[in-house]
Amino acid sequence: MNQTIQPNDENLITIDEVCQLLKVRKSWIYQHTYKGRKLQMPHQRVGRMLRFRKSEVMWYLDNLNKKETTDETGNGSGMGMGP
């Protein structure tokens, strides 16, 4: 049986395109792709270059905001109230 791997149909975008999409500097992107972060922005390396999928960048942004809200409140509700 010969299986064909189906690549993700979504095109990869460059770091410059992510910067335009999020209206941030490259340094912000590099900080958020750093291996030491608890929540790292999803990316692929193509040689020395970084590539991203728009859907994964948007997922990351949504989850980053949720994580920051959880860290601030300590309860994960996002409501800013204690237990």
trRosetta pair geometry for C-beta under 8 A, 3 or more apart (Angstrom, degrees):
i j d omega theta_ij theta_ji phi_ij phi_ji
8 53 6.8 -31 124 -107 150 145
10 53 5.0 70 112 -149 131 109
10 54 6.8 -133 -176 34 124 87
10 55 6.1 -83 -122 5 167 116
11 53 8.0 152 86 -122 34 72
12 44 6.7 -74 -122 48 134 124
12 46 7.7 108 132 -31 164 136
12 51 3.9 14 176 171 130 123
12 52 6.6 125 -161 57 75 30
12 53 6.3 -60 -107 -75 59 64
13 17 4.0 -106 176 87 111 140
13 18 6.2 136 110 -50 115 77
13 21 7.6 58 132 -25 158 138
13 51 6.9 141 62 -163 32 72
13 52 5.3 -40 63 70 85 86
13 53 7.3 123 13 -112 89 20
13 54 5.9 65 -4 -57 137 85
13 57 7.9 -51 56 -17 126 142
14 17 4.8 102 54 6 73 100
14 18 7.2 -131 102 -3 43 86
14 49 7.6 -47 -133 177 87 120
14 50 7.9 101 -160 86 52 70
14 51 6.7 -43 -97 -113 43 68
14 52 7.8 2 110 25 2 91
15 18 5.5 -50 -148 35 37 113
15 19 6.4 44 150 -23 66 102
15 26 6.0 57 150 -127 122 95
15 29 5.5 146 -154 119 100 161
15 49 7.7 -137 -11 -170 109 82
15 50 5.3 68 -61 72 110 109
15 52 7.4 105 -84 -8 51 116
16 19 5.5 -50 -150 33 33 116
16 20 6.6 33 151 -17 64 103
16 26 7.8 -23 -86 -83 56 106
17 20 5.6 -50 -148 36 35 111
17 21 6.2 39 151 -23 65 106
17 52 7.8 -157 79 55 102 111
18 21 5.5 -53 -145 36 32 115
18 22 6.1 4 165 5 68 111
18 29 5.7 101 104 -110 129 136
18 52 5.2 58 -70 37 129 154
18 57 5.8 -156 -129 -119 105 151
19 22 6.6 -71 -140 52 22 90
19 23 7.6 69 166 -103 55 12
19 24 5.8 -115 -138 72 65 63
19 25 6.7 14 -138 -145 115 14
19 26 5.9 -37 -80 -69 135 63
19 29 6.4 -79 -72 -33 83 133
20 23 7.2 17 -168 -74 27 52
21 54 7.0 -162 -123 -129 161 96
21 57 6.8 65 101 119 147 150
22 28 7.8 -137 110 103 133 134
22 29 7.9 144 51 -76 141 95
22 57 7.3 -120 -50 167 118 123
22 61 7.1 -168 -111 -89 116 135
24 28 4.0 -80 164 64 125 149
24 29 6.6 142 100 -44 118 81
25 28 5.1 109 61 -2 71 98
25 29 7.6 -135 105 0 46 86
26 29 5.5 -55 -155 36 43 113
26 30 6.2 42 150 -19 73 104
27 30 5.6 -52 -145 38 34 112
27 31 6.4 40 153 -23 65 103
28 31 5.7 -52 -151 33 31 113
28 32 6.5 16 156 -8 64 112
29 32 6.0 -69 -150 44 29 103
29 33 6.3 16 157 -12 68 112
29 41 7.1 -84 -156 59 65 163
29 50 7.6 166 147 93 120 154
30 33 6.0 -63 -141 41 30 103
30 34 6.9 58 153 -53 61 88
31 34 5.9 -31 -164 -13 33 119
31 37 7.8 98 155 -67 63 131
32 37 6.6 35 -146 -57 41 172
32 40 7.1 140 165 -152 57 48
32 41 4.2 58 133 -20 102 121
32 60 7.5 107 163 158 127 136
32 64 7.7 -23 -139 -98 127 145
33 37 8.0 145 106 15 4 135
33 40 6.3 66 -145 -172 35 93
33 41 5.0 -61 -78 58 69 104
33 43 5.2 -6 -127 12 123 145
33 50 6.3 -18 -150 -130 172 149
34 37 5.2 105 75 -23 87 101
34 40 7.0 -133 70 -120 45 101
35 40 6.8 5 -119 -102 30 147
37 40 4.7 136 70 -81 110 73
38 67 7.6 171 98 -170 119 147
39 60 7.3 152 153 -151 105 84
39 63 6.3 -156 -164 122 143 111
39 64 6.1 178 107 -95 139 72
39 67 5.5 -146 -14 -35 153 169
41 52 7.5 -26 151 -115 110 122
41 56 7.9 109 180 135 69 97
41 57 6.8 24 -164 -118 109 67
41 60 4.7 66 -124 -167 70 163
42 52 7.2 113 98 -138 73 81
42 53 7.1 -31 110 39 118 95
42 56 4.0 -83 74 169 133 130
42 57 7.4 -123 59 -65 89 47
42 59 7.4 17 12 70 130 115
42 60 6.0 -155 11 -58 85 122
43 50 5.0 -12 176 -165 138 102
43 51 6.6 142 -168 70 82 40
43 52 5.2 -45 -112 -86 82 78
43 56 7.9 178 -66 110 43 135
44 50 7.4 135 73 -159 43 54
44 51 4.9 -28 67 66 93 96
44 52 7.6 177 21 -78 76 31
45 48 7.3 -22 -167 -131 104 14
45 49 7.0 140 -158 75 60 43
45 50 6.3 -39 -100 -99 61 55
45 51 7.6 153 -106 19 13 83
46 49 5.0 -26 67 69 86 98
46 50 7.9 145 22 -113 78 8
46 51 5.3 40 -7 -12 116 124
52 56 6.5 -142 -172 72 81 109
52 57 5.2 53 166 -57 131 114
53 56 4.3 74 69 10 97 109
53 57 6.9 -170 86 -12 48 84
54 57 5.6 -55 -149 34 33 113
54 58 6.4 29 155 -16 67 105
55 58 5.9 -55 -149 38 31 109
55 59 6.3 36 150 -22 64 105
56 59 5.4 -47 -144 35 35 116
56 60 6.3 41 153 -23 64 103
57 60 5.6 -52 -151 33 30 114
57 61 6.5 31 151 -20 63 105
58 61 5.6 -50 -147 34 34 113
58 62 6.5 36 153 -18 64 104
59 62 5.8 -57 -153 37 30 111
59 63 6.2 18 155 -9 66 112
60 63 5.9 -64 -145 45 28 104
60 64 5.9 35 155 -27 67 107
61 64 5.6 -48 -141 31 28 115
61 65 6.7 28 158 -17 60 103
62 65 6.1 -60 -158 35 28 109
62 66 6.6 25 149 -15 64 107
63 66 5.4 -50 -145 38 39 113
63 67 6.1 41 154 -22 68 103
64 67 5.7 -53 -146 36 30 111
64 68 6.4 30 154 -19 64 105
65 68 5.8 -52 -146 35 31 110
65 69 6.5 32 154 -18 63 106
66 69 5.7 -57 -151 37 31 111
66 70 6.3 33 151 -20 66 106
66 78 6.7 -53 -134 -81 69 120
67 70 5.5 -53 -147 36 33 113
67 71 6.3 34 154 -20 66 105
68 71 5.7 -52 -146 36 31 112
68 72 6.3 29 155 -19 64 108
69 72 5.9 -57 -148 37 29 109
69 73 6.2 3 164 2 66 113
69 76 7.8 86 106 -139 90 33
69 78 4.4 27 147 -115 146 73
69 80 7.9 -80 -160 -62 91 71
70 73 6.5 -70 -139 49 24 92
70 74 7.5 96 172 -80 55 9
70 75 7.5 -131 -143 70 65 31
70 76 4.3 17 -121 -99 103 64
70 78 7.3 -31 -61 -66 64 70
71 74 7.6 22 -172 -69 22 50
72 80 7.3 -26 116 -110 113 75
73 76 7.2 -144 80 -14 113 22
73 77 6.4 -95 121 46 154 82
73 78 7.1 -150 11 -78 150 16
73 79 7.0 98 -129 59 160 54
73 80 5.4 -125 -93 -107 117 31
73 81 7.0 19 -152 42 121 31
73 82 7.5 -161 -174 -83 82 43
74 82 7.3 6 67 -121 117 70
75 79 8.0 -39 80 44 121 90
75 81 7.4 -45 43 85 148 60
75 82 6.7 141 -33 -151 135 33
75 83 5.6 170 -102 -67 131 76
77 81 6.8 -35 72 51 142 85
